[in-house]
Amino acid sequence: MKRRQHFSANGNGALFSVAMGFVSVYISNVESNLEIPEIREAASIPSLSLIVMTVADLLSVSEEEVLQTGSRGRGNRNPGRMAAIYIARKIAGYPLNEIALYFGF
């Protein structure tokens, strides 16, 4: 029997907050520079490195910590990594194989 996951302040809710923070930071940066043609063209999809950099900044951790793989098993969570992967897949629309290569799966 699978347990249904709910957003909570200490679990997935934190991921959702980071994702929404990323979206607001990204949109404000893009909107302020849309008059530059190169930025307008690149504005559609943020790079994976930009996603990791922004998540690290929002969580006040290093980019290396966001990219760090943990050991397998329960309790070994890296919320920054999970948030960056979520943003890459659900918000930016990156394919899973590209995310897996970048994050070292």
N, C-alpha and C positions, 0 to 999 in steps of 0.2 A: 504494500500500500504506500503510495507516494504522499508525502506531506505537501500540502499547498504552501507556497512561500508567500509571505506578506511583507510589504514594506514596513520597516521599523526604523527607529532612530539610530539603532546601533548596528543594523545589518544592511539590507538592501536599500533602505531609505537613504543611507549615507551615499551609496552609489548613485542613486537618483539625484541627490543634491549636487554631487560632483558633476554629473552629466549636465544638469541644468546650468551649473556655473560655467562649464566649458562652453555651452551654447551661447550664453550671454557675453562672455569674454570674446569669443570668436566673432560673433555678429557685430559687436561694437568695434572691434579692430577692422573688420572688413568694411563696414559702413563708413568709417572715417577715411578710408583710402580708395573708395570706389572710382574716384575721378582718374586714377592711374590705370591705364588699359591693362597692363600686365597683372595687376592685382585683381581687376575685375574678372579676367579670364581664369585666374587661379583660385578665385573665391568660392567656386562651387564645391570643391572637396578639400578639406584640410589634410595635410600630410600626416602620416602616422607619427612622425617625429614631433610635429606641432601638437598633436593630441597628447602625446606623452609629456611634452614640455609643459603644456597648460595644466594637465592633471597634477603634475608634480608641483607646480606653482600653487594651485588651489589647495593642495593638501600640505604644503610646506615641507615637502620631502625632496630628495634628489631624483633626477631622472633615472639613475641607476637603481634606486629603490623601487621605482615603478616597474622597471623591466626585470627585476630580480625574480627568478623562479624559486618557489619554495619547495620543500619536500612534500611528497604526496601524503594525503590523509586528512582527517578532520582536524580543525583547529589551526591549520597552517594556512592562513589566509593573507593575501596581499590586496587590500582594498583599492589601492591606487592602480595596480595591474588590472584588477577586475573592472574598475571604472573605465580605464583606457580601452580595454578590449570591448566593453559594452558600447562605448562611444564610437569606436572604429566600425563596429558591425551595424549597430542600430541607427546611429545618427549619420555617420559618414558613408555607410553602405559598402565598406570594403568586403571583398570576398574572404571566406574563411581561410583559404590557403595562403593568401597574402598576410593576413593577421598572424597565422601560425608561424610563417617564416620570420616575421618581424619580431614576434614575442618569444621565439625559441621553443615552440612546442615540438 
